[in-house]
Amino acid sequence: MSEPVRANERIAYFNGRYVPEREVVVPFRDRSFKYGDAVFDMTRTFDGRPFRLKEHVDRLYRSLRYLRIDPGLSPKEMIGVSEEVLERNLHLLGEGEDYWLGQRVSRGVDAVGDEGWEHTGPNVIVECTPLPLRQRARQFRDGVDIIVPPIRRTSPDALSPRAKMHNYLNLLTADMAAKASDPEAWSILLDVNGNLSEGTGSNIFLVHEGVISTPREQFVLPGVSRRTVMDLAAEEGIEVHERDVDMFDAATADEIFITSTSWCIVGARSFNGAPVGDGNVPGPITKRLTDAYVRHVGCDFVAQYLRHAF
């Protein structure tokens, strides 16, 4: 059963129905609220077209399998629902805007047994959110300032970072620590061994003498944008190595860049307060890969962000 599309309100999918966002209400006994017991994934659109939606949904289902949650939908059905949600919301995009398109699945309600819940299985939500173009435009204009906080990334032998889960407190507390010294800083955490790992929804790459290094997949979420950049680097004839990278590697890097679903790829201008390389952002390798990314997706996302710079 579906509610009629409203002219000025985004539509989401919620447990088999397409409804206005305000009608997506998860019970307080839901395990995602109580324990962060849920998984999610996000892709972005380019000119209203979803990017590598199948890869994102495949990663969602790996996360679901890791947590042993059955959403009651096949991956193909989840893709279909996601495309339908996007289609129902495209008319709300302004000129030059794009969406985050997300899927969220919780384990469901911890029912005591006497509440009379109509639904106690997994709660499944698919939704759209406008990209924060204005909020993140400055990083494309000036470069990202990276700070490594004292909080370490959760160890893979405790909880694998390769699953994208609602429990983000490790990353969020680290981000708060970084932003205490610089409200616009981007945190990149060290792993349990003292090597660089990742930030909130982002992967890091270092460039030394034209060769790229990035942390090993065991210690990070394998980002779809990360894989895109690695594939593009191979096409461009640029070496990429997955290996342990530490603070010394970052301090001596010629270039550093970040990949994420929303940013795609963006250069860093500083690392722990020190300029990166010669201080020019983006550096030549970052610029080369950015241009390749723009060609690959058929959308100049750098210009899209810069239009909102102030």
Buried (B, 14 or more C-beta within 10 A) or exposed (E): EEEEBEEEBBBBBBBEEBBBBEEBEBBEBBBBBEEBBBBBBBBBBBBBBBBBBBBBBBBBBBBBEBBEBEBEBEBEEBBEBBBBBBEBBEEBBEEEBBBBBBBBBBBBBBEEEEEEBEEBBBBBBBBBBBBEBEEBBBBBEBBBBBBBBEBBBBEBEEBBBBBBBBBBEBBEEBBEBBBEEBEEBBBBBBBBEEBBBBBBBBBBBBBBEEBBBBBBBEBBBBBBBBBBBBEBBEEEEBEBEBEBBBBEBBEEBBBBBBBBBBBBBBBBBBBBEEEBBEEBBBBEBBBBBBBBBBEBBEBBBBEBBBEBBE
